[in-house]
Amino acid sequence: MPATRSGNAEVSDRYKWIALSNTTLGVLIATMDASIVIISLPAIFRGIGLDPLAPGNIGYLLWMILGYLLVSAVLVVALGRLGDMFGRVRMYNMGFAIFACASLALSLDPLKGGSGALWLIGFRVVQAFGGSMLTANSAAILTDAFPARQRGMALGINQITALAGQFLGLLAGGLLATIDWRAVFWVSVPIGVFGTIWSYRSLRETGSRTAGRIDWAGNITFTAGAGILLAAITYGIQPYGGHPTGWTNPMVLGGLGGGLLLLVAFCLIETRVAEPMFQLGLFRVRAFAAGNLAALLTAIARGGLQFMLIIWLQGIWLPLRGYDFESTPLWAGIFMLPLTIGFLIAGPVSGFLSDRYGARLFSTTGLLLVACGFIGLLLLPVNFSYPEFAALLLLSGLGQGMFSAPNTSAIMGSVPPEQRGVASGMRSTFQNSGTALSIGLSFSLMISGLAGTLPHALRSGLQGQGVPSGTAQQVAELPPVSTLFATFLGKNPISHLLQPSGVLDRLPKHNVMTLTGKEFFPGLVSGPFHHGLVTVFGAATVMALVAALASLLRGRQYKAGQAGGSAGSPKPGNTSPKPGNTVKGKKR
């Protein structure tokens, strides 16, 4: 049977497709579970008897979303390094088993109220730990299994499946939540069990294993620094001291400063230890540094796009089209499908073509298409025509697919074989951190935009429908984050905000119907929302263009001797490979 060499092991043609199938299943379920709870949060909170929009419960809601992303961002480097040391397949298999067990525990939550929410948040963290083991080692396993001429195609399928999983999770969450909130977690159990058994039976170590010691100082400072920094950003979204956001909160400011200082200490430690967890020397490889910078900026822009589209569709566009607020989460996922379709079309194709023609052309062109998509969305009215909207989503999806697969292939192909695990973890860290940062950035910009105009719009709109001025003023002074999350969760915030005062029981019937109808709130919020949308998408456009510039400057060549698995692969930053151990580089 034909075979290719990866590291010191012979890899059969059949095995590489098994590795691709299993790792693609692993990253698909891991990334789907990162987003599946977003749409299903109303059903989940109803199931455990907790009002997600009550001021004291906003923290539960945020940590349900961000806890998974935070763990994924801070642990993948350490888990990738452990894969280099103890075996990538071993770590991957263990991750599948942990993921399956955590999914089962989530579906069996026996508690109610805040205790039930803490149970879910805690096991979401465990689930994210298992998912991080999958994502940190999957790209390295594929890089070991596939020859250089097919690596872009394999990584493209794997990467685009992971990205598509984020959006498929929205659709799956909407569908499963209509059945039962526990079904949102049940779906991961059989997949996790099947994937675990399959991976243990079929995958084997084919790459180089690097013996060494665990960098405890680096692991602790990085995990603590990144965790504190992302946690501070999470709390920065919440109101504090009469302000719509928490960026003036001393704890948030202290967390930001402390997290940055720990990360600076981490960088200093990594330059002084013999066996660092974070190979800073890899950043001397221009293709590696530029590719990760582009991936970080693209992840921030993509995350902002995802969350703003959900709010736009659920809070404004779908209600104006006559959809009930309770059904808008599901339909928002459906109407965003062109974005996923673009991923699925462009990812494998661009990965295959980049193996022949290089990564730079496809990744840079893709990012320019993403920027054009953002500009087009900025020019759309809030109450847009769907064909134009769908075309822009498809354009953005195609651009992100064109970028992601070649960029991942170029990053993984630019490092020595024995460092592919840590390189994969570093790549995932930038991508996951970008997604977590995008939530804090986009929500803060949107909340700031709403804070300036929404209170007046709410007060005057409510008074125009007969609501007493005192009640209207009280509602208008509530934190905009509550209104924002109401639209995000597919709820009618007007009825939710007025219900405690009993005003709806005293108003004429036609006023009540107007206030609780499908058009009143979208009409009020459309102006302030569009102002915030311009800010968020404008920033995303700039990030996409800067990412395109970084991609363009990745260099014309990378040394295939570094990627192909020769024993004498040069160290990072060494652009003069050893004689006899190189293959002619491809244009990149």
Secondary structure by P-SEA (a helix, b strand, c coil): cbbbbcccccccaaaaaaaaaaaaaaaaaaaaaacccccaaaaaaaaaccccccccaaaaaaaaccaaaaaaaccaaaaaaaaaaccaaaaaaaaaaaaaaaaaaaaacccccaaaaaaaaaaaaaaaaaaaaaaacaaaaaaaccccccaaaaaaaaaaaaaaaaaaaaaaaaaaaaccccccccccaaaaaaaaaaaaacccccbbbbbbbbaaaaaaaaaaaaaaaaaaaaaccccccccccccccaaaaaaaaaaaaaaaaaaaaaaccccccccccccccaaaaaaaaaaaaaaaaaaaaaaaaaaaaaccccccccccccaaaaaaaaaaaaaaaaaaaaaaaaaaaaaccccaaaaaaaaaaaaaaaaaaaaccccccaaaaaaaaaaaaaaaaaccaaaaaaaaaaccccaaaaaaaaaaaaaaaaaaaaaaaaaaaaaaaaaacaaaaaaaaaaaacccaaaaaaaaaccaaaaaaaaaaccaaaaaaaccccccccccaaaaaaaacccaaaaaaaaaaaaaaaaaaaaaaaaaaaaaaaaaaccccccccccccccccccccccccccccccccccc
